[in-house]
Amino acid sequence: MTDSPRASRRTTTPHGSTEKPLDSLIRHTTDNAVSWITLDRPEVMNALTRDQRERVISLLSAASADPGVRAVVITATGRGFCAGADLRGGPPAGDRVPGDVARTVRLGAQRLIAAVLDCEKPVIAAVNGTAAGIGAHLAFACDLVLAAEPARFIEVFVRRGLVPDGGGAYLLPRLVGPQRAKELMFFGDALSATDAERIGLVNRVVPPQELEKTAREWAERLAAGPTRALALTKQLVNASLDADRGSAFAAEAAAQEINMTTVDAAEGVAGFVERRTPRYQGR
């Protein structure tokens, strides 16, 4: 996959020192039809800058369009998955004009979460450590969430006197219900990986040394599946809680109509009739 010229430029810290090139802060590889997006800024717990966020959005968009990519994994290095947005270097509060904050949220954190939700390939979060603020929402937006035992999830906004953004008030009630979502958001307490699994925010908790292996197994299993059927299933499930029964049933019927035109649907039916394992091509 070709990186944009912007991805290779170097960034500068507030003290003037030069950081690693952006493409090394967001590592990307494609292996066995799986796009691996790795946040690699462990010294700040992988807090996301604007440029890093745009890079992740671009990679997710590219994964949707690339027939050679059939699943995505988002993970990170070091002790943190993502500590949230890197707020350093933003405009002073006195320099803002009305509308600036809402515009920043719409064009920033909300675009990142939408990029995960709208990606046409299944996305797995492999959460290696602390996921706070928008970092937690990045994980929760993924289709499947694996967490290492030391991982923690923190709705940190209330600790800063802020309203949750990046889709938090949309995602959490749909995942755990309104009462539990309010508890997490009102108090901002750290939630262990085990408790996150118990209440349905995490699919599975594994020892740290097993995280990459399990993510790879899950992703490669998805990558071997009927890619368009998975994409349509993802769309149906994501839209289901916003739709009435009639609309949901109509969308389901339309999705099945579209899916039956794919090569993989024909192969799946043929495999059933011929009593063999289907060999899906992602088309």
WODA-V511306 format. One record per backbone hydrogen bond with DSSP energy under -1.0 kcal/mol. NH is the residue of the N-H (numbers start at 1). CO is the residue of the C=O. E is the energy in kcal/mol with one decimal. If there is no record, write none. Layout:
# WODA-V511306
nh=NH co=CO e=E
nh=NH co=CO e=E
This chain:
# WODA-V511306
nh=7 co=4 e=-1.1
nh=8 co=5 e=-1.2
nh=9 co=6 e=-1.3
nh=13 co=17 e=-2.6
nh=16 co=13 e=-2.1
nh=19 co=11 e=-2.6
nh=22 co=9 e=-1.9
nh=23 co=7 e=-1.6
nh=24 co=21 e=-1.8
nh=26 co=22 e=-1.9
nh=27 co=38 e=-2.4
nh=29 co=36 e=-1.6
nh=31 co=34 e=-2.6
nh=34 co=31 e=-1.4
nh=35 co=71 e=-2.8
nh=36 co=29 e=-3.2
nh=37 co=73 e=-3.1
nh=38 co=27 e=-2.8
nh=39 co=75 e=-2.6
nh=40 co=25 e=-3.7
nh=44 co=41 e=-1.9
nh=45 co=42 e=-1.8
nh=46 co=41 e=-2.3
nh=47 co=44 e=-1.4
nh=48 co=84 e=-2.8
nh=53 co=49 e=-2.5
nh=54 co=50 e=-2.4
nh=55 co=51 e=-1.9
nh=56 co=52 e=-2.3
nh=57 co=53 e=-2.4
nh=58 co=54 e=-2.3
nh=59 co=55 e=-2.3
nh=60 co=56 e=-2.3
nh=61 co=57 e=-2.3
nh=62 co=58 e=-2.4
nh=63 co=59 e=-2.1
nh=64 co=60 e=-1.8
nh=65 co=61 e=-1.4
nh=66 co=62 e=-1.3
nh=69 co=66 e=-1.8
nh=70 co=33 e=-3.4
nh=71 co=33 e=-1.0
nh=72 co=122 e=-2.4
nh=73 co=35 e=-2.8
nh=74 co=124 e=-2.9
nh=75 co=37 e=-2.5
nh=77 co=39 e=-1.9
nh=81 co=130 e=-1.8
nh=82 co=130 e=-1.8
nh=83 co=45 e=-1.4
nh=86 co=48 e=-3.5
nh=90 co=87 e=-1.2
nh=95 co=92 e=-1.8
nh=96 co=93 e=-1.3
nh=100 co=97 e=-2.3
nh=103 co=99 e=-2.3
nh=104 co=100 e=-2.4
nh=105 co=101 e=-2.4
nh=106 co=102 e=-2.5
nh=107 co=103 e=-2.7
nh=108 co=104 e=-1.3
nh=110 co=105 e=-2.3
nh=112 co=108 e=-1.8
nh=113 co=109 e=-2.1
nh=114 co=110 e=-2.4
nh=115 co=111 e=-2.0
nh=116 co=112 e=-1.3
nh=117 co=113 e=-2.4
nh=118 co=114 e=-2.8
nh=124 co=72 e=-2.8
nh=125 co=144 e=-2.8
nh=126 co=74 e=-2.7
nh=127 co=146 e=-3.2
nh=130 co=79 e=-1.3
nh=131 co=152 e=-3.0
nh=132 co=82 e=-2.5
nh=133 co=154 e=-2.5
nh=135 co=132 e=-2.4
nh=137 co=133 e=-1.9
nh=138 co=134 e=-2.2
nh=139 co=135 e=-1.5
nh=140 co=136 e=-2.6
nh=141 co=137 e=-1.8
nh=142 co=139 e=-1.3
nh=143 co=123 e=-1.5
nh=144 co=123 e=-1.6
nh=146 co=125 e=-3.3
nh=147 co=204 e=-2.3
nh=148 co=127 e=-2.8
nh=149 co=206 e=-1.7
nh=151 co=148 e=-2.0
nh=153 co=191 e=-2.3
nh=154 co=131 e=-2.3
nh=156 co=154 e=-1.7
nh=159 co=156 e=-1.1
nh=160 co=157 e=-1.7
nh=161 co=158 e=-1.1
nh=162 co=157 e=-2.4
nh=171 co=167 e=-3.1
nh=172 co=168 e=-2.3
nh=175 co=171 e=-1.3
nh=176 co=172 e=-3.0
nh=177 co=173 e=-1.5
nh=181 co=177 e=-2.1
nh=182 co=178 e=-2.5
nh=183 co=179 e=-2.0
nh=184 co=180 e=-2.3
nh=185 co=181 e=-2.4
nh=186 co=182 e=-3.5
nh=187 co=183 e=-1.7
nh=188 co=184 e=-1.6
nh=191 co=153 e=-2.6
nh=193 co=151 e=-1.3
nh=196 co=192 e=-2.6
nh=197 co=193 e=-2.2
nh=198 co=194 e=-2.0
nh=199 co=195 e=-1.9
nh=201 co=196 e=-2.6
nh=202 co=196 e=-1.2
nh=203 co=145 e=-2.2
nh=204 co=145 e=-1.4
nh=206 co=147 e=-2.4
nh=210 co=207 e=-2.1
nh=211 co=208 e=-1.2
nh=214 co=210 e=-2.7
nh=215 co=211 e=-2.7
nh=216 co=212 e=-2.7
nh=217 co=213 e=-2.3
nh=218 co=214 e=-2.6
nh=219 co=215 e=-2.8
nh=220 co=216 e=-2.7
nh=221 co=217 e=-1.8
nh=222 co=218 e=-2.3
nh=223 co=219 e=-2.7
nh=224 co=220 e=-1.1
nh=225 co=222 e=-1.8
nh=227 co=225 e=-1.3
nh=230 co=226 e=-2.3
nh=231 co=227 e=-2.2
nh=232 co=228 e=-2.5
nh=233 co=229 e=-2.3
nh=234 co=230 e=-2.6
nh=235 co=231 e=-2.1
nh=236 co=232 e=-2.2
nh=237 co=233 e=-2.6
nh=238 co=234 e=-2.6
nh=239 co=235 e=-1.8
nh=240 co=236 e=-1.0
nh=242 co=239 e=-1.4
nh=243 co=240 e=-1.1
nh=248 co=244 e=-2.7
nh=249 co=245 e=-2.8
nh=250 co=246 e=-2.2
nh=251 co=247 e=-2.4
nh=252 co=248 e=-2.2
nh=253 co=249 e=-2.3
nh=254 co=250 e=-2.3
nh=255 co=251 e=-2.5
nh=256 co=252 e=-2.3
nh=257 co=253 e=-2.1
nh=258 co=254 e=-2.4
nh=259 co=255 e=-2.8
nh=260 co=256 e=-2.0
nh=261 co=258 e=-1.6
nh=262 co=259 e=-2.2
nh=263 co=283 e=-1.4
nh=266 co=262 e=-1.5
nh=267 co=263 e=-2.2
nh=268 co=264 e=-2.8
nh=269 co=265 e=-2.2
nh=270 co=266 e=-2.4
nh=271 co=267 e=-2.8
nh=272 co=268 e=-1.7
nh=273 co=269 e=-2.6
nh=274 co=270 e=-2.8
nh=276 co=271 e=-2.7
